[in-house]
Amino acid sequence: MIKRIVSFAGLILVLSTLVFCSTPAVNVAQASGPHPRIAKAIVMLKDTRALLEQAPPAFGGHKSMAIKRVNEAIHQLHLAMRYAR
């Protein structure tokens, strides 16, 4: 159990480092629509999903669950933006 937690924490650390180091900064004012921060979050989640999909399968089965959760988060943010209009 501890090994899984450490592996998952390592995955999150690596992915967050890759996202913040490789993704160009998106100015909140440049994002489109009435909710620019939500739009920015969707872009960042899509970038994270792409990194996860390209990552090696060495995360003890957590990679597929992480991709699933990222997809769910993107879907929920789209729904939130649609509701807020």
C-alpha positions in Angstrom: 0.0 0.0 0.0 2.8 2.4 0.9 4.6 1.5 -2.3 1.5 2.4 -4.3 1.1 5.7 -2.5 4.7 6.6 -3.1 4.4 5.6 -6.8 1.3 7.7 -7.3 2.8 10.7 -5.5 5.9 10.3 -7.7 3.6 10.3 -10.8 1.9 13.4 -9.7 5.2 15.2 -9.0 6.6 14.2 -12.3 3.5 15.2 -14.3 3.1 18.5 -12.5 6.7 19.3 -13.1 6.4 18.5 -16.8 3.2 20.5 -17.1 4.5 23.6 -15.5 7.9 23.4 -17.1 6.8 22.5 -20.7 3.5 24.3 -21.0 3.8 27.9 -22.2 2.3 30.3 -19.7 -1.3 31.2 -20.6 -2.3 34.6 -19.6 -5.7 34.5 -17.9 -6.8 37.5 -19.9 -5.9 35.7 -23.2 -8.2 32.8 -22.4 -11.5 33.0 -24.2 -15.0 33.1 -22.9 -16.6 34.5 -19.8 -14.6 32.2 -17.5 -10.9 32.5 -18.5 -9.5 30.6 -15.5 -11.8 27.6 -16.2 -10.7 27.8 -19.8 -7.1 27.8 -18.8 -7.7 24.9 -16.4 -9.2 22.9 -19.3 -6.1 23.6 -21.5 -3.8 22.5 -18.7 -5.8 19.3 -18.1 -5.7 18.4 -21.8 -1.9 18.9 -21.7 -1.6 16.7 -18.6 -3.7 14.0 -20.3 -1.4 14.1 -23.3 1.6 13.7 -21.0 -0.1 10.8 -19.2 -0.9 9.1 -22.4 2.7 9.3 -23.6 4.2 8.2 -20.2 5.5 4.7 -19.7 3.2 2.2 -18.1 5.2 2.0 -14.9 2.8 3.4 -12.4 1.2 0.3 -11.0 -2.1 0.7 -12.8 -2.6 4.3 -11.6 -1.9 5.9 -15.0 -5.2 4.7 -16.5 -7.2 5.9 -13.5 -5.4 9.2 -13.6 -6.3 9.6 -17.3 -9.9 8.7 -16.5 -10.1 11.3 -13.7 -8.5 14.0 -15.9 -11.2 13.3 -18.5 -13.9 13.5 -15.9 -12.5 16.8 -14.7 -12.5 18.2 -18.2 -16.1 17.1 -18.7 -17.1 18.7 -15.4 -15.4 22.0 -16.2 -17.2 22.1 -19.6 -20.5 21.5 -17.8 -19.7 24.2 -15.2 -19.0 26.7 -18.0 -22.2 25.8 -19.9 -24.3 26.2 -16.7 -22.7 29.5 -15.8 -23.6 31.2 -19.1 
